[in-house]
Amino acid sequence: MDIAHELLTLLERFADRAPLPRIRALHAPPAALADTRAGEFCAIELDDGSLGLSFVLLDASSRRLVTDPGDAGIELAGADALAVARWFTGTQGARRSLGFAAINALSRCLFDRAGFQPPASTDSIGSIEPVATDHIGMIGLFPPLIKDIVSSGARLTVVELRPDLAGDHDGYRVALDRNELSSCNKVIATSSMLLNGSLDTMLSACSQARSFALIGPGAGCLPDPLFRRGVTLMGGTWITDREAFCAALAVGASWTAAARKFALRRQDYPGAQALLERL
């Protein structure tokens, strides 16, 4: 079973135990910020205030959620959240992105009802604690994280899809071939791999990695299928002030005051079944 179907199976078990909230609204950044960092994510809000984020810049269809949400032809207010979550099993595009946002929102709903909060993150680099003897892999270029890794003396290899970024840079190398990750003992990766379906493939290329951190605002789903596959830490965004977050997203402002970053290690997670039993 792939990750999408595993997540849906867990959420269906949630629905069997308790009524699930419906979708209240879709929140998106202003159209003028499409294709910028401030326009990278949309959010689905449930009737109970649970919010789930999803990346929207993977393709033209997803971008329409920002540039022209009305023209996307998708009405979400009042919709069955689990039915929308099932869109995540489909092909790429706006519906898949919205399905993932619904999965993240329902996951947050379960966390809250079960009284579970993941620990706050202690750094911005997935708690990989780089040292000079490490060969660190990075899947997706995270420019703000480069300095901390390179300054540790660790060797850094970044795998990217963009040919214009390939080559040797100041203290690190950008490659297009995922097999260059085969000798990395620690890996930090973008959560957008959940959307493009590449996580299993990239994990198989990191056979020597003893730690694999999946990070980004979109890392908000139940982590059970990720941890089972070899992810050792999920680092995402935990929204603490719903109203302030939605207001900031609507104008493309910073979410910092309305959320905190979390870092959930595999060994610290009780598992979805244990959370369901708390309901």
C-alpha positions in Angstrom: 0.0 0.0 0.0 1.4 3.4 -0.9 1.7 6.3 1.6 -1.5 8.1 0.4 -3.6 5.0 0.9 -2.0 4.2 4.3 -2.8 7.7 5.5 -6.4 7.4 4.3 -6.8 4.0 6.1 -5.7 5.6 9.4 -8.1 8.5 8.9 -10.9 6.1 8.1 -10.3 4.4 11.4 -10.5 7.8 13.0 -13.9 8.4 11.3 -15.1 5.0 12.6 -14.5 6.1 16.2 -15.8 9.7 16.1 -17.7 12.1 13.7 -15.2 14.2 11.7 -15.5 18.0 11.2 -16.4 19.2 7.7 -14.4 21.8 5.8 -15.0 25.4 6.8 -12.7 27.1 4.2 -9.8 27.2 1.9 -7.2 29.8 2.8 -4.7 30.9 0.2 -2.1 33.7 -0.2 -2.9 36.7 -2.5 -2.6 36.0 -6.2 0.1 38.7 -6.5 2.5 36.4 -4.5 2.1 33.3 -6.7 5.5 31.8 -7.5 7.1 33.5 -4.6 8.1 32.1 -1.2 5.2 33.9 0.4 2.8 32.2 -2.0 4.0 28.6 -1.6 1.3 27.2 0.7 -2.5 27.0 1.0 -4.4 25.8 4.0 -7.7 23.9 4.6 -9.6 24.8 7.8 -12.1 22.4 9.4 -15.2 23.4 11.3 -13.3 22.7 14.6 -10.5 25.1 13.7 -8.0 22.4 12.6 -5.7 23.6 9.8 -3.7 21.6 7.3 -1.1 23.0 4.9 -0.1 22.0 1.4 2.5 23.2 -1.1 0.9 24.7 -4.2 3.8 25.4 -6.6 4.4 21.9 -8.0 2.5 22.5 -11.2 0.2 24.9 -13.0 -3.0 23.3 -11.7 -2.0 23.7 -8.1 -0.8 27.3 -8.7 -4.4 28.2 -9.7 -5.4 27.7 -6.0 -3.5 31.0 -5.5 -3.8 32.8 -8.8 -7.5 32.2 -9.4 -9.1 29.9 -6.7 -12.6 30.6 -8.0 -11.6 29.5 -11.5 -10.2 26.2 -10.2 -13.8 24.9 -10.1 -13.5 23.5 -6.6 -16.0 24.4 -3.8 -14.8 23.3 -0.4 -17.0 25.1 2.2 -19.1 22.4 3.9 -17.5 19.5 2.1 -16.8 16.2 3.6 -13.1 16.4 4.8 -12.4 12.7 4.4 -13.8 12.7 0.9 -11.5 15.6 -0.1 -8.6 13.8 1.6 -9.2 10.9 -0.8 -8.1 13.3 -3.6 -4.6 12.8 -2.4 -4.6 9.4 -4.0 -5.1 10.9 -7.5 -2.7 12.4 -10.0 -0.8 15.6 -9.6 -2.6 18.9 -9.6 -4.9 21.1 -7.5 -7.1 18.2 -6.2 -4.1 16.3 -5.0 -2.7 19.3 -3.2 -6.1 19.9 -1.6 -6.4 16.3 -0.6 -3.0 16.5 1.1 -4.1 19.7 3.0 -7.2 17.8 4.1 -5.1 14.9 5.3 -3.0 17.3 7.3 -6.0 19.0 8.8 -7.6 15.7 9.8 -4.3 14.6 11.3 -4.2 17.8 13.4 -7.8 17.1 14.5 -6.8 13.7 15.7 -3.7 15.0 17.5 -5.8 17.6 19.3 -8.6 15.2 20.3 -6.1 12.7 21.6 -4.2 15.4 23.5 -1.0 14.9 21.6 1.5 17.7 20.8 4.8 17.0 19.1 7.9 18.6 20.7 9.2 22.0 19.6 12.1 21.9 17.2 15.5 22.9 18.6 17.0 23.9 15.3 16.1 24.5 11.7 18.0 21.6 10.2 15.9 18.6 11.3 18.1 17.9 14.4 20.7 16.2 12.3 23.5 17.7 14.4 26.2 17.9 11.6 29.8 17.2 12.5 32.9 17.2 10.3 32.9 13.4 9.7 29.4 13.5 8.3 28.3 13.2 4.7 25.0 15.0 4.7 22.4 14.7 1.9 19.8 17.3 1.2 16.9 16.6 -1.1 15.7 19.9 -2.4 17.8 22.9 -2.0 17.2 24.7 1.4 19.4 27.9 1.0 18.8 29.1 4.6 20.1 25.8 6.0 23.3 25.6 3.9 25.4 27.8 6.2 24.8 25.8 9.4 25.8 22.5 7.7 28.8 23.8 5.8 30.2 25.6 8.9 30.2 22.3 10.8 32.8 21.0 8.3 30.5 18.2 7.1 30.4 17.2 3.4 27.1 18.3 1.8 25.5 16.9 -1.3 22.2 18.4 -2.5 20.0 16.6 -5.0 17.9 18.9 -7.1 15.6 18.7 -10.2 16.8 22.0 -11.7 19.8 21.6 -14.0 20.7 25.3 -13.6 21.7 24.6 -10.0 23.9 21.6 -10.6 27.7 21.8 -9.9 30.1 22.6 -7.2 29.4 25.6 -4.9 31.0 27.2 -1.9 31.3 24.2 0.5 28.7 21.9 -1.1 27.7 20.2 -4.3 24.4 20.1 -6.2 23.7 16.9 -8.2 20.8 15.8 -10.4 21.4 12.0 -9.7 19.8 10.7 -6.5 22.4 7.9 -6.4 24.9 10.5 -5.2 23.1 10.2 -1.8 24.1 6.6 -1.5 27.1 7.4 0.8 25.3 9.9 3.0 24.9 9.0 6.7 22.4 11.8 7.4 19.7 13.2 5.1 17.4 16.2 5.3 14.5 16.3 2.8 11.6 18.5 1.7 8.1 17.4 2.7 7.0 18.3 -0.8 8.2 14.8 -1.8 4.9 13.6 -0.2 3.0 15.5 -2.9 5.1 14.5 -5.9 5.2 10.8 -4.7 9.0 10.5 -4.7 9.6 9.7 -1.1 9.9 5.9 -1.5 12.3 6.3 -4.4 14.5 8.8 -2.5 14.5 6.7 0.6 15.8 3.7 -1.4 18.7 5.9 -2.7 19.8 6.6 0.9 20.6 3.1 2.1 23.5 4.2 4.3 21.6 7.0 6.1 21.0 6.4 9.8 18.9 9.5 10.1 16.4 10.9 7.6 14.6 14.1 8.5 11.5 15.1 6.5 10.9 18.8 7.1 8.7 21.7 5.9 5.3 23.3 6.6 3.6 20.5 4.7 4.9 17.8 7.1 1.7 17.6 9.1 0.3 14.2 8.4 0.1 11.2 10.7 3.8 10.0 10.5 3.1 6.3 10.8 3.7 5.3 7.1 6.8 7.6 7.0 8.4 6.2 10.1 7.7 2.7 8.9 9.6 3.4 5.7 12.7 4.8 7.3 12.0 8.4 8.1 13.5 9.1 11.5 12.1 12.6 12.2 9.2 14.7 10.8 9.6 18.4 11.3 6.6 20.7 10.5 4.6 23.7 11.5 2.3 23.5 14.5 -0.3 26.4 14.2 -0.9 27.9 17.7 -3.2 30.9 16.7 -5.7 30.0 14.0 -7.0 33.5 13.4 -3.6 35.2 13.3 -2.3 32.5 11.0 -5.2 32.8 8.5 -4.9 36.6 8.5 -1.1 36.4 7.8 -1.6 33.9 5.0 -4.2 36.0 3.4 -1.8 38.9 3.0 1.4 37.0 2.4 2.9 38.0 5.8 5.0 35.9 8.1 3.4 33.1 10.2 6.1 33.2 12.9 3.9 34.7 15.6 1.0 32.3 14.9 2.9 29.0 14.8 5.9 27.1 16.0 8.1 24.5 14.4 8.1 21.0 15.7 10.4 18.0 15.5 8.8 14.6 16.0 11.3 11.7 16.3 10.2 8.2 15.5 11.0 6.9 19.0 8.9 9.7 20.6 5.7 9.0 18.7 3.1 6.7 20.3 1.5 5.7 17.0 -1.9 6.4 15.4 -3.5 3.3 17.1 -2.5 4.6 20.5 -3.9 8.0 19.7 -7.2 6.5 18.5 -7.4 4.5 21.7 -7.3 7.8 23.7 -10.5 9.0 22.0 
